[in-house]
Amino acid sequence: MSLRKNKKLLILPGDGIGPEVMAEARRVIEWMAKHRSLTFDVAEGLVGGASLDAHGAPLTDATLSEAMAADAVLLGAVGGPQWDDLAFEKKPERGLLRLRKEMDLFANLRPAVVFDALADASTLKPDVVKGLDIMIVRELTGGVYFGEPRGIEELPDGTRRGVNTQVYTSPEIQRVARVAFELAGKRRRLVCSAEKSNVMESGALWREEVQKVHDEEFPDVELSHMYADNCAMQLVRNPKQFDVIVTDNLFGDILSDEAAMLTGSLGMLPSASLGMADSQGRRPALYEPVHGAAPDIAGKDMANPSAALLSLAMMLRYSFDLGGEADLIETAVKSVLNGGLRTADIMEPGKARVSTTVMGEAIIGELDKLAG
Ligand code: NAD
């Protein structure tokens, strides 16, 4: 008998609708334990405003240590108006930023998938987005948001000058490119790298380094290069031409939000942030819905739990190599949508409006059918 150690999962529900959508994620984890013999050691902790209220800090050192020791972290959302007036370092969002920084999560994965049943929710024509399935890989810890020098200075003539620095080293580019190529290898084998090598030296370096990683390590994946402004246009003109897009922190911030909007709803969007794999192949990873704490609907059993459940599916696929189980969750979400159930955010005429818990129950019901 093998004494396989259980994988450690840390759940940080956070604030607002975070605990509500994470309760549904826990139900799916329990379902997986019962029906697929998957057992995780699940621990729960506080982050954001919840941690601030309990411990005076948006992320305690103890919770950070737990996150670093976990095989994956699943987070709900942080923030809310009751903490808006606090100093910057105290704000709930600092808890999430600290977690990302300390875990050195340099690759942010943002899938944009259009479910057939929701193709009409996009502002683009249904035939442009129907069947869309793209993945944006954004570099998350470098570039112009972190580069030095930075700041605002007063000039001798009394005018002011604001400075930020776009800076990338070759290892920073190579490691995020590898994540993109590895992902593409499990998808349609296409990577498009977006930069501005026509006007930026850091963009020229980006292009060269991505090409080098491709030629030396992933020649079986097709690589194309595109200027980021053209990529923004192509995303609304013909998004289905893309499989994986890899890009820097600034362009990725914009392009991933643009791609998200092709799908029509914040309540359906998962994300993953990955760090560097250690010698045993263990990679720090944080999975979270793209949406925030939604204080306007918090506590009302109205939130769409799909983004949280799809984040859980990403966790199973990318941290635990359980693609079959991830497929089950994604298929169950799809079936519930096809059956006409909708939370308020994706409500359409002729469909049945349901609560967070009813949506979660319906997804469990579909899992039962798929397993039975
Ligand atoms: P938000 O994503 O919380 O909400 C935007 C709108 O979308 C709201 O009308 C909300 O009701 C709706 N919405 C979001 N998720 C939904 C879901 N699952 N189901 C149904 N409707 C949903 O963004 P915001 O209003 O700009 O920010 C609210 C708070 O959340 C702020 O304190 C902000 O700082 C924080 N925030 C946190 C994160 C995070 O934790 N990663 C991200 C964004 C914002």
Boltz pocket constraint, residues with backbone or C-beta under 6 A from the ligand:
constraints:
  - pocket:
      binder: B
      contacts: [[A, 17], [A, 76], [A, 77], [A, 78], [A, 79], [A, 80], [A, 81], [A, 93], [A, 96], [A, 266], [A, 267], [A, 288], [A, 289], [A, 290], [A, 291], [A, 292], [A, 293], [A, 294], [A, 295], [A, 296], [A, 297], [A, 302], [A, 303], [A, 304], [A, 305], [A, 307], [A, 343], [A, 345]]
      max_distance: 6.0
